[in-house]
């Protein structure tokens, strides 16, 4: 595709580029006169494509309001390359990453974020799926102040085989749970809880608890989770437990929401 040009997908009117990354490209588009975010993923293997489509269908069937709704999805040839595309609800607002570049969150805002993302993670785990890339850049605050988890990474299956061969893990370095590097096949939702713990720490303290170094995560060298003025002891203790090196010592998502007053 020519640099700066927008792709063509039947049924959509492309408006602008929203972002690009290792997992694909995201565009703002119109679908039946409604704004949507459409993400394109380059396909790799037939098995990977089938897994992605099954996962999208399963997540769509959840009907969860904790992440953007899925309008439709499919496979098309875009600029001579076969791509999977997924059209999401367009979310107004700013990312938590952008928010934290100006200030830390209050106790109430941090609780709201942690409850919203814990509910999203819990919904995903109900169909035995993990997000695998929770970080400030994948959480948005909407104009009404609520938070939502984005970029569910449906196409991570397309990269899994390559990453296994190179000895690396899915996710963003500095946010990947230590058990992911032990090659254990039974990593659970607790890995997402760990990533959310790192994000929550950043919201309160304004710094990364492992100084953004994956080696410190693996070694368990976490900065202290100390009392902070205006932050409740319950919130501080919950974040500390989420950052436990042993996943057995971390709370489940529903336990987090229960403690913070957001139980369903």
C-alpha positions as CSV (number, residue, x, y, z in Angstrom):
1,X,0.0,0.0,0.0
2,X,1.3,3.5,-0.9
3,X,2.4,5.3,2.3
4,X,-0.4,7.5,3.5
5,X,-3.1,5.8,1.4
6,X,-6.1,4.3,3.0
7,X,-7.1,0.7,2.3
8,X,-10.4,-0.2,0.7
9,X,-12.8,-2.7,2.3
10,X,-16.3,-3.3,0.9
11,X,-19.0,-1.7,3.0
12,X,-16.7,0.7,4.8
13,X,-15.6,4.3,4.0
14,X,-12.1,4.8,5.5
15,X,-11.5,8.1,7.2
16,X,-8.1,8.2,8.8
17,X,-5.3,6.1,10.4
18,X,-5.8,5.7,14.2
19,X,-2.7,3.6,14.9
20,X,-0.2,1.0,13.7
21,X,1.6,-1.7,15.6
22,X,3.0,-5.2,15.6
23,X,-0.5,-6.7,15.7
24,X,-2.0,-4.7,12.8
25,X,-3.3,-1.3,11.7
26,X,-6.3,0.5,13.0
27,X,-8.4,3.0,11.0
28,X,-11.4,5.2,11.7
29,X,-14.2,4.4,9.2
30,X,-17.9,4.8,8.5
31,X,-20.1,1.7,8.5
32,X,-23.7,2.3,7.6
33,X,-23.1,6.0,8.4
34,X,-21.8,5.1,11.9
35,X,-18.2,5.7,13.0
36,X,-16.3,2.5,13.8
37,X,-12.7,1.5,14.4
38,X,-11.6,-1.2,12.0
39,X,-8.4,-3.2,12.6
40,X,-6.6,-5.1,9.9
41,X,-4.4,-8.1,10.6
42,X,-2.2,-9.7,8.0
43,X,-2.9,-13.4,7.8
44,X,-0.1,-15.9,8.2
45,X,-1.3,-19.5,8.5
46,X,-4.7,-21.1,7.8
47,X,-4.8,-22.6,11.3
48,X,-4.0,-19.2,12.8
49,X,-6.7,-17.5,10.8
50,X,-9.3,-20.1,12.0
51,X,-8.3,-19.6,15.6
52,X,-8.6,-15.8,15.3
53,X,-12.0,-16.0,13.8
54,X,-13.2,-18.4,16.4
55,X,-11.9,-16.2,19.1
56,X,-13.5,-13.1,17.7
57,X,-16.9,-14.9,17.4
58,X,-16.6,-16.2,21.0
59,X,-15.8,-12.7,22.4
60,X,-18.5,-11.1,20.3
61,X,-21.0,-13.6,21.8
62,X,-20.2,-12.4,25.4
63,X,-21.9,-9.1,24.8
64,X,-19.7,-7.5,27.4
65,X,-19.7,-3.7,27.9
66,X,-16.2,-3.9,29.3
67,X,-14.5,-3.7,25.9
68,X,-15.6,-2.2,22.6
69,X,-18.5,-4.0,20.9
70,X,-17.8,-5.9,17.7
71,X,-20.1,-5.0,14.7
72,X,-18.7,-7.5,12.1
73,X,-15.6,-9.1,10.9
74,X,-14.2,-11.0,7.9
75,X,-11.4,-11.7,5.5
76,X,-10.7,-9.6,2.4
77,X,-7.8,-9.0,0.0
78,X,-6.5,-5.5,0.8
79,X,-3.9,-4.0,-1.5
80,X,-3.0,-7.5,-2.8
81,X,-2.7,-9.1,0.7
82,X,-5.2,-11.3,2.5
83,X,-6.2,-9.6,5.7
84,X,-8.5,-10.3,8.6
85,X,-10.5,-7.3,9.6
86,X,-12.6,-6.6,12.7
87,X,-14.9,-3.6,13.0
88,X,-15.4,-2.3,16.6
89,X,-17.4,0.3,18.3
90,X,-15.6,3.6,18.0
91,X,-14.6,4.8,21.5
92,X,-14.2,8.6,22.2
93,X,-11.7,9.6,24.9
94,X,-8.0,9.3,25.7
95,X,-5.8,6.4,26.6
96,X,-4.6,5.9,30.2
97,X,-1.1,6.3,28.9
98,X,-1.9,9.9,27.7
99,X,-3.7,10.6,31.0
100,X,-0.7,9.4,33.1
101,X,1.7,11.7,31.1
102,X,0.1,14.6,32.9
103,X,-0.9,13.3,36.4
104,X,-1.5,10.3,38.6
105,X,-5.0,9.1,39.3
106,X,-7.0,9.8,42.4
107,X,-8.2,6.9,44.6
108,X,-11.6,7.0,43.1
109,X,-10.3,7.1,39.5
110,X,-7.8,4.3,40.2
111,X,-10.6,2.1,41.7
112,X,-12.8,2.8,38.7
113,X,-10.0,1.8,36.3
114,X,-9.1,-1.4,38.2
115,X,-12.8,-2.5,38.5
116,X,-13.5,-1.9,34.8
117,X,-10.4,-3.8,33.6
118,X,-10.9,-6.6,36.2
119,X,-14.4,-7.1,34.9
120,X,-13.1,-7.2,31.3
121,X,-10.5,-9.7,32.2
122,X,-13.1,-11.8,34.1
123,X,-15.4,-11.8,31.1
124,X,-12.6,-12.9,28.9
125,X,-11.6,-15.7,31.3
126,X,-15.1,-17.0,31.4
127,X,-14.4,-18.3,27.9
128,X,-10.8,-19.1,28.9
129,X,-9.2,-16.2,27.0
130,X,-6.6,-13.9,28.2
131,X,-5.9,-10.3,27.0
132,X,-2.1,-10.8,27.2
133,X,-1.2,-7.1,26.7
134,X,-2.7,-5.1,29.5
135,X,-0.9,-1.7,29.8
136,X,-1.8,2.0,30.0
137,X,-1.9,2.3,26.2
138,X,-4.6,-0.4,25.9
139,X,-7.0,1.2,28.4
140,X,-9.2,4.2,27.5
141,X,-11.0,6.7,29.6
142,X,-14.3,7.8,28.0
143,X,-15.7,11.3,28.3
144,X,-18.0,10.2,31.1
145,X,-14.9,9.2,33.2
146,X,-15.4,5.4,32.8
147,X,-12.7,3.1,31.6
148,X,-12.7,0.4,28.9
149,X,-10.1,-2.2,27.8
150,X,-9.2,-2.1,24.2
151,X,-7.0,-4.0,21.7
152,X,-8.0,-7.5,22.7
153,X,-5.4,-8.8,20.3
154,X,-7.4,-11.4,18.4
155,X,-4.5,-12.0,16.0
156,X,-2.0,-12.9,18.6
157,X,-2.4,-16.5,17.5
158,X,-0.8,-15.4,14.2
159,X,2.4,-14.5,15.9
160,X,2.4,-17.3,18.6
161,X,4.4,-19.8,16.6
162,X,7.1,-17.3,15.5
163,X,7.5,-16.1,19.1
164,X,7.8,-19.6,20.4
165,X,10.6,-20.3,18.0
166,X,12.5,-17.1,19.0
167,X,12.0,-17.7,22.7
168,X,10.0,-14.6,23.3
169,X,6.6,-14.1,24.8
170,X,3.4,-12.3,23.7
171,X,2.9,-9.0,25.3
172,X,4.8,-5.8,26.0
173,X,8.2,-6.1,27.7
174,X,8.0,-4.8,31.3
175,X,4.3,-5.9,31.6
176,X,4.7,-9.6,31.0
177,X,4.1,-11.8,34.1
178,X,7.1,-13.8,35.3
179,X,5.4,-17.2,34.8
180,X,5.1,-16.5,31.1
181,X,8.9,-17.0,30.9
182,X,8.9,-20.3,32.8
183,X,7.4,-22.0,29.7
184,X,4.5,-23.2,31.8
185,X,1.5,-24.2,29.6
186,X,-0.9,-23.4,32.4
187,X,-0.5,-19.7,32.7
188,X,-3.9,-18.3,33.7
189,X,-5.9,-15.1,34.1
190,X,-3.5,-14.3,37.0
191,X,-1.0,-13.3,34.3
192,X,-3.4,-10.5,33.2
193,X,-3.9,-9.6,36.9
194,X,-0.1,-9.1,37.2
195,X,-0.1,-6.7,34.2
196,X,-3.0,-4.8,35.6
197,X,-1.1,-4.6,38.9
198,X,1.8,-2.9,37.1
199,X,-0.6,-0.5,35.4
200,X,-2.4,0.2,38.7
201,X,0.9,1.0,40.4
202,X,1.8,3.5,37.6
203,X,-1.6,5.2,38.2
204,X,-0.9,5.7,41.9
205,X,2.8,6.3,42.0
206,X,3.5,7.8,38.5
207,X,6.4,5.3,37.9
208,X,6.7,1.8,36.7
209,X,7.3,-0.7,39.6
210,X,10.0,-2.6,37.6
211,X,11.5,0.4,35.9
212,X,10.1,-1.0,32.6
213,X,12.7,-3.8,32.6
214,X,11.5,-7.3,32.0
215,X,14.5,-8.8,33.8
216,X,13.5,-7.0,37.0
217,X,10.0,-8.6,36.5
218,X,11.4,-12.0,36.2
219,X,13.7,-11.6,39.2
220,X,10.9,-10.2,41.3
221,X,12.7,-6.8,42.0
222,X,9.6,-4.6,42.5
223,X,9.7,-1.1,43.9
224,X,8.0,-0.8,47.3
225,X,4.2,-0.5,47.4
226,X,4.2,2.2,50.1
227,X,1.3,4.2,51.6
228,X,0.4,7.3,49.6
229,X,-1.6,10.3,50.9
230,X,-5.2,10.1,49.6
231,X,-5.0,6.4,48.7
232,X,-6.7,3.9,50.9
233,X,-4.9,1.0,52.5
234,X,-7.2,-1.5,50.8
235,X,-6.3,-0.2,47.4
236,X,-2.6,-0.2,48.2
237,X,-2.7,-3.7,49.6
238,X,-4.7,-5.0,46.6
239,X,-2.1,-3.6,44.2
240,X,0.8,-5.1,46.2
241,X,-0.9,-8.6,46.0
242,X,-1.5,-8.2,42.3
243,X,2.3,-7.7,41.9
244,X,3.1,-11.0,43.7
245,X,5.8,-13.0,41.9
246,X,3.9,-16.2,42.6
247,X,0.5,-16.2,40.7
248,X,-1.0,-18.2,43.5
249,X,-0.6,-15.2,45.8
250,X,-2.5,-12.9,43.4
251,X,-6.2,-12.2,43.7
252,X,-8.7,-13.3,41.1
253,X,-10.4,-10.5,39.1
254,X,-13.7,-10.9,40.9
255,X,-11.8,-10.7,44.2
256,X,-10.3,-7.3,43.1
257,X,-13.7,-5.9,42.2
258,X,-15.2,-7.2,45.4
259,X,-12.6,-5.5,47.5
260,X,-12.8,-2.2,45.7
261,X,-16.6,-2.0,45.8
262,X,-17.4,-2.9,42.2
263,X,-18.8,-6.4,42.6
264,X,-21.4,-7.4,40.0
